[in-house]
Amino acid sequence: MVFGQADRTGKALKVAVLGCGSVGSQVVRLLQEQSADLAARVGAPVELVGVAVRRLDAPREVALPEELLTTDAHGLVAREDVDLVVEVIGGIEPARSLILAALENGASVVTANKALLAEDGPTLFEAAAKAGRDLYYEAAVAGAIPILRPLRESLAGDRVTRVLGIVNGTTNFILDKMDTSGAGFEDALQEAQELGYAEADPTADVEGFDAAAKAAILASLAFHSRVTASDVHREGISEVRSADVASARDMGAVVKLLAICELVPVENGDDAVSVRVHPAMIPRSHPLASVREAYNAVFVESEAAGQLMFYGPGAGGAPTASAVLGDLVTVARNLLAGTRGAGESAYADRAVLPMGEARTRYHVAIDVEDRAGVLAAVATTFADHGVSIKTVHQEGRDLDAQLVVVSHEATDAQLSATVEALRGMDIVRDVTSVMRVEGEAE
Ligand SMILES: NC(=O)c1ccc[n+]([C@@H]2O[C@H](COP(=O)([O-])OP(=O)(O)OC[C@H]3O[C@@H](n4cnc5c(N)ncnc54)[C@H](OP(=O)(O)O)[C@@H]3O)[C@@H](O)[C@H]2O)c1
């Protein structure tokens, strides 16, 4: 199937698409519908020569000539005439072997596969460098939102110090529901599933695996160092309770699942990298607090540019395909020019800091006996662990009282040891909510 015949300015570039599901079908549709513009932008027609799928007879969201469909993905990438391969199958295998085979065979590759990049990105980048070909993956983080290219290119002359993102739409939808309707986690998850925002098996989203993969990719690009999924401290949202969300609301904050990547100065004068995914309270005045429903946003702080925010639809077939096609045009132009774009930049080789050494702030709600000296005893426990208190609110409740303490910054190890010690105190009936806090209230 040759697109853009009318604008033919040279030899057609041959494209193989691996996968024709939510994203792949929209990639194929855009290749068909935008063919003339794509040919003009690339400088040559783009010819779809094959689409690999698992089942030939599955219903498709796009009309395709039967002869283009194949279940032999390895055969398709081994074809001598394929210039570009789009991998939108997902998962580790066979995606990894297919991408490696495509590069070895001289094709450039565009992929949306965050799981694979976060697990084994360096193997793929090395294969691309060895082959002298491109490996582009804008769609792997935050769907349609351009964020990898700004980090790789627009901010290449600046020093990025922090990337803070809401990079998983499913969990944002659930937390937003819990905040606006007072629903519990299970009810909000069920609604997300009914509306198609959550998978039948929601583990990858609600336990933070998806966000952790994206955090690894963001941190690698932002800090020019290799960060893989196993380096990322990960906590999901399945333990977030209505009480946490209500407690956040009481202090003018909202609970979000955040991917946090930051440079942290260490003793030898270098910077280490801290990468973590966990629920956190952020003030409602913070730009990320207004990211509602299944939207994504990434907040970047850099020395010269200051604060930047990237916002938009972070998933969905068509938005993700938009990012794939953007990469496809760049990679195709590079092929025609006989060049390749920037490859992996990992020269800084920074260490990844263990979570215990990351500096965070905690919000802790404690049910205590309502009697003299309790507040002082609690404050002493914080002080004994080297944690200073920023604010404390006390509310009487019959014979008990609730203390809500927000700490100043300390290491995560100091803060979690404080909470453990609080749980062991006679005067403490229960620690009802523990959550990290990000961002200063304005
Ligand atoms: N969906 C999103 O919103 C989104 C957003 C950002 C990134 N992504 C990433 O995009 C990729 C694709 O996601 P998706 O949602 O489009 O997945 P999907 O709807 O499950 O589609 C996967 C496609 O791959 C095909 N496939 C599976 N195993 C195969 C094999 N061994 N050989 C050949 N084809 C095979 C399937 O074929 P059949 O159709 O025959 O089963 C299907 O067409 C993933 O890496 C995902 O993380 C997705």
The ligand as an SDF file (V2000), in Angstrom:
LIG
                    3D

 48 52  0  0  0  0  0  0  0  0999 V2000
   -2.9920    2.0060   24.6640 N   0  0  0  0  0  0  0  0  0  0  0  0
   -2.4360    3.1370   25.0700 C   0  0  0  0  0  0  0  0  0  0  0  0
   -3.1330    4.1060   25.4260 O   0  0  0  0  0  0  0  0  0  0  0  0
   -0.9340    3.2860   25.1020 C   0  0  0  0  0  0  0  0  0  0  0  0
   -0.3680    4.5130   25.4620 C   0  0  0  0  0  0  0  0  0  0  0  0
    1.0260    4.6630   25.4450 C   0  0  0  0  0  0  0  0  0  0  0  0
    1.8170    3.5950   25.1090 C   0  0  0  0  0  0  0  0  0  0  0  0
    1.2190    2.3920   24.7900 N   0  0  0  0  0  0  0  0  0  0  0  0
    2.1120    1.2780   24.4560 C   0  0  0  0  0  0  0  0  0  0  0  0
    1.8450    0.8840   23.1190 O   0  0  0  0  0  0  0  0  0  0  0  0
    2.0660   -0.5110   22.9820 C   0  0  0  0  0  0  0  0  0  0  0  0
    0.8190   -1.1670   22.3990 C   0  0  0  0  0  0  0  0  0  0  0  0
   -0.2730   -0.9550   23.2690 O   0  0  0  0  0  0  0  0  0  0  0  0
   -1.7760   -1.2430   22.8120 P   0  0  0  0  0  0  0  0  0  0  0  0
   -2.6460   -0.6550   23.8700 O   0  0  0  0  0  0  0  0  0  0  0  0
   -1.9870   -0.8330   21.3950 O   0  0  0  0  0  0  0  0  0  0  0  0
   -1.8240   -2.8320   22.9250 O   0  0  0  0  0  0  0  0  0  0  0  0
   -2.9520   -3.8300   22.3570 P   0  0  0  0  0  0  0  0  0  0  0  0
   -4.2150   -3.0730   22.0760 O   0  0  0  0  0  0  0  0  0  0  0  0
   -3.0070   -4.9720   23.2880 O   0  0  0  0  0  0  0  0  0  0  0  0
   -2.3510   -4.3200   20.9570 O   0  0  0  0  0  0  0  0  0  0  0  0
   -1.2620   -5.1930   20.8630 C   0  0  0  0  0  0  0  0  0  0  0  0
   -1.1530   -5.6530   19.4210 C   0  0  0  0  0  0  0  0  0  0  0  0
   -0.0280   -6.4890   19.3110 O   0  0  0  0  0  0  0  0  0  0  0  0
   -0.3720   -7.6830   18.6240 C   0  0  0  0  0  0  0  0  0  0  0  0
    0.4740   -8.7800   19.1010 N   0  0  0  0  0  0  0  0  0  0  0  0
    0.5350   -9.3180   20.3280 C   0  0  0  0  0  0  0  0  0  0  0  0
    1.4600  -10.3010   20.3850 N   0  0  0  0  0  0  0  0  0  0  0  0
    1.9990  -10.3760   19.1500 C   0  0  0  0  0  0  0  0  0  0  0  0
    2.9820  -11.1960   18.5440 C   0  0  0  0  0  0  0  0  0  0  0  0
    3.6220  -12.1290   19.2470 N   0  0  0  0  0  0  0  0  0  0  0  0
    3.2730  -10.9930   17.2340 N   0  0  0  0  0  0  0  0  0  0  0  0
    2.6360  -10.0480   16.5130 C   0  0  0  0  0  0  0  0  0  0  0  0
    1.6840   -9.2440   17.0400 N   0  0  0  0  0  0  0  0  0  0  0  0
    1.3650   -9.4070   18.3250 C   0  0  0  0  0  0  0  0  0  0  0  0
   -1.8310   -7.9180   18.9410 C   0  0  0  0  0  0  0  0  0  0  0  0
   -2.3860   -8.7200   17.9280 O   0  0  0  0  0  0  0  0  0  0  0  0
   -3.9620   -9.1320   17.9000 P   0  0  0  0  0  0  0  0  0  0  0  0
   -4.6800   -7.8370   17.6420 O   0  0  0  0  0  0  0  0  0  0  0  0
   -4.0660  -10.0750   16.8150 O   0  0  0  0  0  0  0  0  0  0  0  0
   -4.2310   -9.6810   19.2660 O   0  0  0  0  0  0  0  0  0  0  0  0
   -2.3540   -6.4660   18.9450 C   0  0  0  0  0  0  0  0  0  0  0  0
   -2.7030   -6.0820   17.6480 O   0  0  0  0  0  0  0  0  0  0  0  0
    2.4750   -1.0120   24.3690 C   0  0  0  0  0  0  0  0  0  0  0  0
    3.8660   -1.0140   24.4940 O   0  0  0  0  0  0  0  0  0  0  0  0
    1.8910    0.0450   25.2910 C   0  0  0  0  0  0  0  0  0  0  0  0
    2.5860    0.1420   26.5250 O   0  0  0  0  0  0  0  0  0  0  0  0
   -0.1240    2.2240   24.7710 C   0  0  0  0  0  0  0  0  0  0  0  0
  1  2  1  0
  2  3  2  0
  2  4  1  0
  4  5  1  0
  4 48  2  0
  5  6  2  0
  6  7  1  0
  7  8  2  0
  8  9  1  0
  8 48  1  0
  9 10  1  0
  9 46  1  0
 10 11  1  0
 11 12  1  0
 11 44  1  0
 12 13  1  0
 13 14  1  0
 14 15  2  0
 14 16  1  0
 14 17  1  0
 17 18  1  0
 18 19  2  0
 18 20  1  0
 18 21  1  0
 21 22  1  0
 22 23  1  0
 23 24  1  0
 23 42  1  0
 24 25  1  0
 25 26  1  0
 25 36  1  0
 26 27  1  0
 26 35  1  0
 27 28  2  0
 28 29  1  0
 29 30  1  0
 29 35  2  0
 30 31  1  0
 30 32  2  0
 32 33  1  0
 33 34  2  0
 34 35  1  0
 36 37  1  0
 36 42  1  0
 37 38  1  0
 38 39  2  0
 38 40  1  0
 38 41  1  0
 42 43  1  0
 44 45  1  0
 44 46  1  0
 46 47  1  0
M  CHG  2   8   1  16  -1
M  END
$$$$
